[in-house]
Amino acid sequence: MGNILAVDPGKTTGYVIWNPEERREGELYVEAFLDLAWEQISSGRIDTVVCERFVINARTATLTQAPWSLEQIGALRFMCQKFDVNFVLQNASEAKKFATDKRLNDYGWPRPQGAGHARDAQRHLLIYLVNHRVIDLTTLLSPSTD
């Protein structure tokens, strides 16, 4: 398994850059994150981008007009296509249900500083790693309550 960039898109973007030896995470405003993503993807340092799917529904349609997430997903999809990088979208509800704070803490991933966007990127990374059998699901099956 190569280097993965997990993303919680938005005006403030949470991200995790992961490989089997290290994990680096943080939160950046959209423009700074897209600069980071371009540098990482175009240089060949990223093999897969795992991104939260943003769905416009009745609730999100009533929020302030903020196209950050949709535009960012499009920009990431373009970068991945241009540089032949795997691009995966995941549902927020699935990630939050499986990768609870307790489960992330139990696995040794403490909550990063910030508004919670990097934590959501951790959720997407964890579920991706479990689904691709990089992390053994049985190590995570202890009851999880938050």
Secondary structure, 3 states (H helix, E strand, C coil): CCCEEEEECCCEEEEEEEECCEEEEEEEEHHHHHHHHHHHHHCCCCCEEEEECCCCCHHHHCCCCCCHHHHHHHHHHHHHHHCCCEEEEECHHHHHHHCCHHHHHHCCCCCCCCCCHHHHHHHHHHHHHHHCCCCCHHHHCCCCCC
